Each structure stands twice: as C-alpha cells, then as structure tokens.
Amino acid sequence: MGNIETKARLNLPSYPEGFTKDGRSSIWKLYKDFEKLSNVFGWIKEPPIYVQKLETRTGPFEFPIEVFRTSIRGPAFWVFAGIHGEEPAGPNAIASNIEVLGDLGRKIPMVVFPLCNPSGYWRNWRYPNEDRDKDKRSRECSVGDSDWLLPDLNSPAPKSRKPNCDSSESCCLILRVLELSSDYPPLISFDHHEDECHKKAPYIYSQGKLGIGDPIAQKVVEILKELGLPVEKGGKDEEGRDIIGGIVDFKNDGSVDELMGSNKIVFGGRFWEKNSAESVVVVETPIIRIPLERRIRAHARIIQAYPEFWQMIRKQELMGF
C-alpha cells in the first residue's frame, strides 16, 4: 500500500501501524477485518470512494476509503464510522463485530462505510488536513460535509458553494451515498462518533423523520446508561439546543447525517427529491476519562442491537408512523 518513512515531514508516527497509543487496532488490521464482509459473507465491495495519499520521503502512502453493500437491495440499514480520525471506537467496534454485520446483511439490505477518514485514523487527526488542536485549526474539512448539497433555509441555494474538504473526500463520499441511495433507500442510518467535550456529558443526535420520538435513539441512550457511560439527560447543548432524555433533534449541521434524513437536495439552482431515512442516529461516546476499551464495548453493544433496531423500524413503518 505504499512506503513508510521513520519520520515524515507531516510529523507522522515512526512505526507503520500509525497511531495506536490509545489501544486502537492498526489500520491494516481494520482493513483486513472489513474485508471479511466480502470474502466471508459475500457482500459487494465497491471500488474505493477515494484514495487518501500522504507524501513521504520514500514515496506516497495510500489509504482507500471503502464501502461495502449487500447483494440484497431495497430499503436499507446504513452505517458510517470513522469520519473523525481521533474517534476510533466506532471503526474498532465494527471490526470486532464484523460477523454481526455480515450475518445481518444476508437477511436485509445494508450499506457500510466502516472507516471514512483512514488517514485521520492513522495519524489520530480529526480531519484529513488538520489535527485535533482547535487553536491551530484553520477550518473544518470533514469528509462528511454535505452542506454544498443541502438547502439553506429552504431556498434553492446550498449552504456552501463547494465542499469544505479541499482534497475532494467529501465530494466523492457524498456522491457515492446519493448514487447508492437509489438501490438502497435508507430506512435506518447510524453514524458512530465520539465526543471530547470537557464541559458536560455527551448526548446523541436523532436527525431522521422520527426526531426526539425515535424509539431507536431512545434505546441507544438506554444502552449507554446500562453500560455506565455518562449521558447528558437535559438542559442545553453548546449551541443552545434542547437536550431531551439524552437526545438532541438537530437537522441543520450540514453533515452526512443531515443528508440521510433530508428528503431533498439542492443542485443547479433547483430542488431535487431524495429518499430520506426514518431513523438517523449519531452515537456519541465520551473520550475524556473513559478508556477506549469501554467505548468500543458501547459501540459494539449498539451494533449487536442492529437486528432489534431493524425490527423496531419495520414495525414503525408498517404501523404508518
């Protein structure tokens, strides 16, 4: 996959596994585990969405952004993880529960983006172009940015004129999401994140049609509490939005999650209808003072509940909610 130098210009780690000091798996082990979806369970491995490259003195180092989908098409269960490189629990939980995903994908349509920002994961950087130090951050360049396709205040103009991610990851990722949505219209979407907030406990986001009343989001909060992880039950988030039972209903952040829950995009000065998910849950686990092992366990328990969540949303759908 490329060459590694001991000390690169970009202040890379001096060992090929990349950053693993917090106990995360090496990125190469993750890639190998993700491959089981296609090699063992018969899923379809799409061509790489985008190949992130790091230039070193001995040559380029490449990290493909991968997506896997089932041969079964139809209303689908979507999964995203690793959009922020310093939030490793989600990709590690997916890798350690690949059999759960593989088995479920033999029964229902699924699309999985297991590691959306591999170079960020390898370096422990939040974004492809910047580390986690907010004081040094020039601007956020998330691979999940979708505001260039989402309407601004319901006007036929996008929130942003172009993707924030200069190296095109977000453009390639979001266009692949839209492309796959035609054969795999999202019914449920999960995005596995973490939270480095120092001021209050984390909360989760519910960005689908069901909002605060989403029983799947409520069940996720129950799981986090059962595992002893702190969850902010009420009050306001940092932007002044209401936290209700550990959940924030926020549909205006320009993320891929907003895109999954939106029934329209804007392009070329006009609106276009799209499939929107009933349930869009963004999981957040606390990074501060919580060992990675416990955080992985929480995301794993949520992944293990995917079959239950599927039954819950199908019941909601059949009842006409």
C-alpha positions as CSV (number, residue, x, y, z in Angstrom):
1,M,0.0,0.0,0.0
2,G,2.9,2.3,-0.2
3,N,6.1,3.1,1.6
4,I,6.6,4.5,5.1
5,E,9.4,6.6,6.4
6,T,10.5,6.7,10.0
7,K,10.0,10.5,10.3
8,A,7.9,12.2,7.7
9,R,7.5,15.8,7.0
10,L,4.0,15.7,8.3
11,N,5.1,14.6,11.8
12,L,3.9,11.0,11.2
13,P,4.4,8.3,13.7
14,S,7.7,6.4,13.5
15,Y,6.0,3.0,13.2
16,P,4.0,1.5,10.3
17,E,0.8,0.8,12.3
18,G,0.3,4.5,12.8
19,F,-1.1,5.9,16.0
20,T,-2.0,3.1,18.4
21,K,-1.1,4.5,21.8
22,D,-4.7,4.6,22.9
23,G,-5.1,0.9,22.2
24,R,-6.8,1.1,18.9
25,S,-6.2,-1.6,16.3
26,S,-3.7,-0.8,13.5
27,I,-5.4,0.4,10.4
28,W,-4.1,-2.6,8.5
29,K,-5.9,-5.0,10.9
30,L,-9.1,-3.0,10.4
31,Y,-8.8,-3.2,6.6
32,K,-8.3,-7.0,7.0
33,D,-11.3,-7.4,9.2
34,F,-13.6,-5.3,7.0
35,E,-12.6,-7.5,4.0
36,K,-14.5,-10.4,5.7
37,L,-17.7,-8.7,4.6
38,S,-16.9,-9.6,1.0
39,N,-14.6,-12.5,1.4
40,V,-16.6,-14.5,4.0
41,F,-20.2,-13.1,3.8
42,G,-20.4,-12.4,0.1
43,W,-21.1,-8.7,0.3
44,I,-20.1,-6.5,-2.6
45,K,-17.0,-4.4,-2.1
46,E,-17.3,-1.2,-4.1
47,P,-14.3,0.4,-5.8
48,P,-12.6,2.8,-3.4
49,I,-14.6,6.0,-3.0
50,Y,-11.4,8.0,-2.7
51,V,-7.7,7.2,-2.0
52,Q,-6.1,9.5,0.6
53,K,-2.4,10.0,0.0
54,L,0.4,11.0,2.3
55,E,3.6,12.1,0.7
56,T,6.8,10.8,2.5
57,R,10.4,11.0,1.5
58,T,10.3,7.4,0.3
59,G,7.1,7.9,-1.8
60,P,3.3,8.2,-1.4
61,F,1.4,6.3,1.3
62,E,-2.2,5.4,0.3
63,F,-5.4,4.9,2.4
64,P,-8.5,3.8,0.4
65,I,-11.9,4.9,1.7
66,E,-14.0,1.8,1.3
67,V,-17.8,1.0,1.2
68,F,-19.5,-2.4,1.3
69,R,-23.0,-3.3,0.3
70,T,-25.2,-6.4,0.3
71,S,-26.4,-8.2,-2.8
72,I,-29.9,-7.7,-1.4
73,R,-31.3,-4.4,-2.5
74,G,-34.2,-2.4,-1.1
75,P,-35.0,-0.2,1.9
76,A,-31.7,-0.4,3.8
77,F,-29.7,-0.1,7.0
78,W,-26.8,2.3,6.5
79,V,-23.7,2.5,8.8
80,F,-20.9,5.2,8.9
81,A,-17.9,5.3,11.2
82,G,-14.5,7.0,11.5
83,I,-15.5,10.3,9.9
84,H,-13.2,11.9,12.6
85,G,-9.8,10.3,12.9
86,E,-9.5,10.8,16.7
87,E,-12.7,8.9,17.3
88,P,-11.6,5.3,17.0
89,A,-14.3,3.4,18.9
90,G,-16.7,3.0,16.1
91,P,-14.4,1.5,13.4
92,N,-12.9,-0.8,16.1
93,A,-16.3,-1.9,17.2
94,I,-17.4,-2.6,13.6
95,A,-14.2,-4.7,13.0
96,S,-14.7,-6.7,16.2
97,N,-18.4,-7.4,15.3
98,I,-18.0,-8.0,11.6
99,E,-19.8,-11.3,12.0
100,V,-22.9,-9.5,13.3
101,L,-22.9,-7.2,10.3
102,G,-22.1,-10.0,7.9
103,D,-24.9,-12.2,9.1
104,L,-27.5,-9.4,9.2
105,G,-26.5,-8.4,5.6
106,R,-27.5,-11.9,4.5
107,K,-31.1,-11.1,5.6
108,I,-31.6,-7.4,4.9
109,P,-30.2,-4.7,2.6
110,M,-27.2,-2.9,4.1
111,V,-24.6,-0.3,3.2
112,V,-21.5,0.1,5.4
113,F,-18.8,2.8,5.3
114,P,-16.6,1.4,8.1
115,L,-13.7,3.9,8.0
116,C,-14.5,7.2,6.3
117,N,-11.2,9.0,7.2
118,P,-8.5,6.4,7.3
119,S,-5.5,8.8,7.1
120,G,-7.0,10.7,10.0
121,Y,-7.3,7.5,12.0
122,W,-3.7,6.5,11.2
123,R,-2.4,9.9,12.4
124,N,-5.0,10.5,15.1
125,W,-6.0,13.7,13.3
126,R,-9.6,14.8,13.3
127,Y,-9.7,15.9,9.7
128,P,-7.7,14.8,6.7
129,N,-5.7,18.1,6.6
130,E,-5.7,19.1,10.3
131,D,-5.1,17.6,13.7
132,R,-7.3,17.9,16.7
133,D,-5.9,21.1,18.1
134,K,-8.7,23.7,17.8
135,D,-6.3,26.6,18.2
136,K,-4.4,25.6,15.1
137,R,-7.4,24.6,13.0
138,S,-7.8,26.9,10.0
139,R,-11.1,25.5,9.0
140,E,-13.0,22.3,9.4
141,C,-12.6,19.9,6.5
142,S,-14.7,16.9,7.4
143,V,-15.1,14.0,4.9
144,G,-18.8,14.0,5.8
145,D,-19.5,17.6,4.8
146,S,-22.8,17.8,2.8
147,D,-23.7,21.5,3.1
148,W,-22.8,22.0,-0.6
149,L,-25.9,20.0,-1.5
150,L,-28.3,20.9,1.4
151,P,-30.6,23.8,1.0
152,D,-30.0,27.0,3.1
153,L,-33.3,28.0,4.8
154,N,-35.3,26.1,2.2
155,S,-34.0,28.3,-0.6
156,P,-32.7,26.9,-3.9
157,A,-29.2,27.7,-2.8
158,P,-26.9,25.4,-0.9
159,K,-25.4,26.3,2.5
160,S,-22.0,26.3,0.9
161,R,-20.9,26.8,-2.6
162,K,-18.4,23.9,-2.6
163,P,-17.3,21.0,-0.3
164,N,-15.2,22.1,2.6
165,C,-12.8,19.2,2.2
166,D,-10.3,20.6,-0.3
167,S,-8.9,17.2,-1.3
168,S,-12.3,16.0,-2.5
169,E,-13.0,13.3,0.0
170,S,-16.4,14.7,1.0
171,C,-17.4,15.3,-2.7
172,C,-16.6,11.6,-3.6
173,L,-18.2,10.2,-0.4
174,I,-21.4,12.1,-0.6
175,L,-21.9,11.5,-4.3
176,R,-21.4,7.7,-3.7
177,V,-24.0,8.0,-0.9
178,L,-26.5,9.5,-3.3
179,E,-25.7,7.0,-6.0
180,L,-26.2,4.0,-3.7
181,S,-29.4,5.5,-2.2
182,S,-31.3,4.7,-5.4
183,D,-30.9,0.9,-4.9
184,Y,-30.6,1.1,-1.1
185,P,-33.0,3.8,0.0
186,P,-32.1,4.5,3.6
187,L,-34.5,3.4,6.3
188,I,-32.1,3.5,9.2
189,S,-28.7,5.3,9.4
190,F,-26.2,5.0,12.1
191,D,-23.1,7.2,12.4
192,H,-20.6,6.1,15.1
193,H,-18.9,9.2,16.7
194,E,-17.2,10.1,19.9
195,D,-17.2,13.4,22.0
196,E,-14.2,15.1,23.5
197,C,-16.4,17.7,25.3
198,H,-15.0,18.8,28.7
199,K,-18.0,20.8,29.9
200,K,-20.8,18.3,30.0
201,A,-21.5,14.6,29.3
202,P,-22.2,13.6,25.7
203,Y,-25.7,13.2,24.2
204,I,-26.7,11.6,20.9
205,Y,-28.4,13.1,17.9
206,S,-31.6,12.0,16.2
207,Q,-31.7,13.5,12.7
208,G,-34.3,11.4,10.9
209,K,-38.0,11.8,10.4
210,L,-38.8,10.5,13.9
211,G,-36.7,13.0,15.7
212,I,-36.8,13.0,19.5
213,G,-39.5,10.4,19.5
214,D,-37.4,7.9,17.6
215,P,-37.6,4.7,19.7
216,I,-34.2,3.5,18.3
217,A,-32.5,6.7,19.5
218,Q,-34.1,6.2,22.9
219,K,-32.9,2.6,23.0
220,V,-29.3,3.7,22.2
221,V,-29.5,6.1,25.3
222,E,-30.6,3.2,27.4
223,I,-27.7,1.0,26.2
224,L,-25.2,3.8,27.0
225,K,-26.7,4.2,30.5
226,E,-26.7,0.4,31.1
227,L,-23.0,0.3,30.4
228,G,-22.3,3.1,32.8
229,L,-21.4,5.8,30.3
230,P,-22.4,9.3,31.2
231,V,-25.2,10.8,29.2
232,E,-26.5,14.4,29.5
233,K,-30.2,14.0,30.2
234,G,-31.4,17.6,29.8
235,G,-30.6,21.2,29.5
236,K,-29.0,22.8,26.5
237,D,-26.1,21.8,24.2
238,E,-23.3,24.1,23.4
239,E,-25.4,25.7,20.6
240,G,-28.4,26.3,22.9
241,R,-30.4,23.4,21.5
242,D,-32.6,21.4,23.9
243,I,-31.3,18.0,25.2
244,I,-34.3,15.8,25.9
245,G,-33.6,12.5,27.5
246,G,-30.1,12.4,26.2
247,I,-31.1,13.2,22.6
248,V,-30.8,16.4,20.5
249,D,-33.0,16.7,17.4
250,F,-30.8,18.8,15.1
251,K,-31.2,18.8,11.4
252,N,-29.1,21.8,10.3
253,D,-25.5,20.8,10.7
254,G,-24.5,20.2,7.1
255,S,-23.4,16.7,7.9
256,V,-23.9,13.4,6.0
257,D,-26.4,12.6,8.8
258,E,-28.5,15.6,7.9
259,L,-28.3,14.4,4.3
260,M,-29.5,11.0,5.2
261,G,-32.5,12.5,7.0
262,S,-33.3,15.1,4.3
263,N,-35.9,14.5,1.6
264,K,-34.3,16.9,-0.8
265,I,-31.0,18.3,-2.0
266,V,-30.3,21.5,-4.0
267,F,-28.2,21.5,-7.1
268,G,-28.1,23.7,-10.1
269,G,-30.4,26.3,-8.5
270,R,-33.3,23.8,-8.0
271,F,-34.6,21.3,-5.5
272,W,-34.3,17.5,-6.1
273,E,-36.3,14.9,-4.2
274,K,-34.4,12.1,-2.5
275,N,-35.0,9.2,-0.2
276,S,-34.8,10.1,3.5
277,A,-34.3,7.8,6.4
278,E,-36.9,7.3,9.2
279,S,-34.2,6.9,11.8
280,V,-30.9,8.7,11.7
281,V,-28.9,8.2,14.9
282,V,-25.5,9.8,15.6
283,V,-23.9,7.9,18.5
284,E,-21.5,9.9,20.8
285,T,-19.4,8.2,23.5
286,P,-17.2,10.3,25.9
287,I,-13.5,10.3,25.2
288,I,-12.3,12.2,28.4
289,R,-11.5,9.8,31.3
290,I,-13.2,6.8,29.6
291,P,-10.8,4.1,28.3
292,L,-11.1,3.2,24.7
293,E,-11.9,-0.4,25.6
294,R,-15.1,0.7,27.4
295,R,-16.1,3.0,24.4
296,I,-15.6,0.2,22.0
297,R,-17.8,-2.0,24.1
298,A,-20.6,0.6,24.0
299,H,-20.5,0.9,20.2
300,A,-20.2,-2.9,19.9
301,R,-23.4,-3.4,22.1
302,I,-25.2,-0.9,19.8
303,I,-24.0,-2.8,16.7
304,Q,-25.2,-6.1,18.3
305,A,-28.6,-4.5,18.7
306,Y,-28.9,-3.7,14.9
307,P,-31.2,-6.6,14.3
308,E,-33.5,-5.4,17.0
309,F,-33.4,-1.9,15.6
310,W,-34.4,-3.2,12.2
311,Q,-37.4,-4.9,13.6
312,M,-38.4,-1.8,15.5
313,I,-38.2,0.4,12.4
314,R,-40.1,-2.0,10.3
315,K,-42.8,-2.1,12.9
316,Q,-43.0,1.7,12.9
317,E,-43.1,1.6,9.1
318,L,-45.9,-0.9,9.0
319,M,-47.9,1.0,11.6
320,G,-47.7,4.1,9.4
321,F,-45.7,6.3,11.7
